[in-house]
Every structure is written in structure tokens, then in C-alpha cells.
Amino acid sequence: MRILVALGGNALLRRGQPMTAENQRANVRIAAERIREVAVNHEVVVAHGNGPQVGLLALQSTAYEEVGVYPLDVLGAESQAMIGYMLEQELGNVMPKDQQIVTMITMTVVDANDPAFDNPTKPIGPVYDKETAERLAAQKGWSVAPDGEHYRRVVASPQPRDIVEQKAIRQLIDSGVLVVCAGGGGIPCVFDKEGNLHGVEAVIDKDLAAAELAVRAGADLLVIATDVDGVYENWGTPRQRVITTLRAEDVPYLKFAAGSMGPKVRAACNFALATGKRAVIGSLEDIRGLVDGTRGTAIVADSPASTARD
């Protein structure tokens, strides 16, 4: 089976952890061990988030005042290489020695007229308390928004329309290579009137891009790995419970948090509706169960209505 595993940013850097290379390396090592559990028996493609990392690079860029701040597309490329390097190395340390692993710097095409450019929603960088977030927003011209109990910087998150390297990625997968790609949703790019490609100031949702890539790569299963064990209804209330199966056709009538679970559910629905195959959302620690259908929330098309468990 061909599986695309989309790692959330919190699988690589836990909430509230200092953004040190040592912490990221330790978390990547754990992620590699979990991925190995299914990669030894299946074809696996790995996509990943980059919100904390690209935010850190943006902060570092603002500290060097002798030159202008580097644009987000360039910082996104840097984060792809940084995270891809760690994932490639740690996967290589736990996978069979004859398994080839390649990191592909990936560009994702978006629409220059996407309304998302006028409505920043994608969180990047570290979490702040409200007072610090508002002060930084005033100083740096940022947009900030709540993220759970904290606040984070938010930037434009246009919809992915195409994956520039999709043919090369599929060729590598077909030849047995484990590919790490579409990091952070891919580097956001647009075509100009002459047909030339240019980067734009944005960050693409990695789950939506992963779903797009999963369809184009011929994946049999999309696994969206996050820091919770599934999709909850009545989240944050005494009546919360995990949804075990969610019918993609029912999703437009349900509400999920726009900045966290909402894009994951939408991405899973996109994949299920496009392919007729299953997507699943849950904890990376339960990856075997996510693959065999015993853990997490399965998103399917043309299936029985949603069910839930306590």
C-alpha cells in the first residue's frame, strides 16, 4: 500500500518547547521510529509542517538589520531543507540500510488572486501571551490570532493548485525511494503573464498540499498525524468524544476550528472525495492503528453516516 504521512509541526516541535536544534532532532528521531513501523511494509511518502521553524527563521531574519527581511518563500525553502535533512538522516538510521531516502525541495503553485492574501490565517512561529503578541504585532506590522490559550503570528494561506515537482516525486516513489517532500505545504509560487514562476509571501497549509500530492502520487491512504488521537465533536466540553468515522459528504454541515482541525478535516475530505479512498487523522504514536483502521478518525466518501465513541 502507498501511504502519504503528513507530519504536523507539533510532531517535530512540541508546544511550548524551546526551538533548539536539539529539541527538533529529538522529536524527529521519535517521528522516524514511528514512521518505520509502517514504512518497512508499505511505500511511504512523508510531508511535514514547518510553522514553528519558518517562524523562527523569520525572527532571525528581522534581527539582521543590515539587509531587508528575507521573504517567506525563501524562508520556507530553508525550512524544507533543514527539516528534510533531519528527517532523511533519522529515517536512514532506523530503516533497512538498502532503503534510499531523498528530500525533495517542493514548490506549490497558488493563485495570485486568492482571497487568502487579504485574510491571514496561517499560524507560524512560537506561541506568545496576548500582551507580547500585541506588542510584536505593533512593532513589526504582524497579524496575530489566538492559538488555543496562546497567540501566534498569522500569514496568508492560499489554496494549493499544483505541485511543480509532482512527476519527479512519483517517479522516485515508483522506483522504491522514500521521499520527504512538500514541506510546509511547499514553497508558495505563482506564474506571471509570461509563464515564469515566482515565490510569493505566504505559507500554504501543509495538510491541504499533502492531500493534493497524495492524489497526484497515487496514494492508497492519507495519514494526517497530529498531537491528538482523532477528530472530536464538542471539543473542550464535558461532552467531547472522538469521531471514529466521518463521512466526507457530511463535513460541510459540521464545524471545526479554522486554525487547527478544520484544514486537516478539509484535506482529508479532499483526498477521500477525489479518490474514493480512506484518509485518517490521529496521533503519530498510533500510526499502526491509523493504518490498519483501529485508531484515529477515518474520513471516507459514500460511506455510512458519522459514528462516535466516548
Buried (B, 14 or more C-beta within 10 A) or exposed (E): EBBBBBBBBBBBBBBEBEBEEEBBEBBBBBBBBBBBEBBEEBBBBBBBBBBBBBBBBBBEBBEEEEEEEBBBBEBBBBBBEBBBEBBBBBBBEBBEEEBEBBBBBBBBBBBEEBEBBEEBBBBBBBBBEEEBBBEBBEEEEBEBBEBEEBBBBBBBBBBBBBBBBBEBBBEBBEEEBBBBBBBBBBBBBBBEEEEEEEBBEBBBBBBBBBBBBBBBBEBBBBBBBBBBBBBBBEBEEEEEBBBBBBBBBEBEEBEBBEBBBBBBBBBBBBBBBBBEBBBBBBBBBBBEBBBEEEBBBBBBBEBEEBEBEE
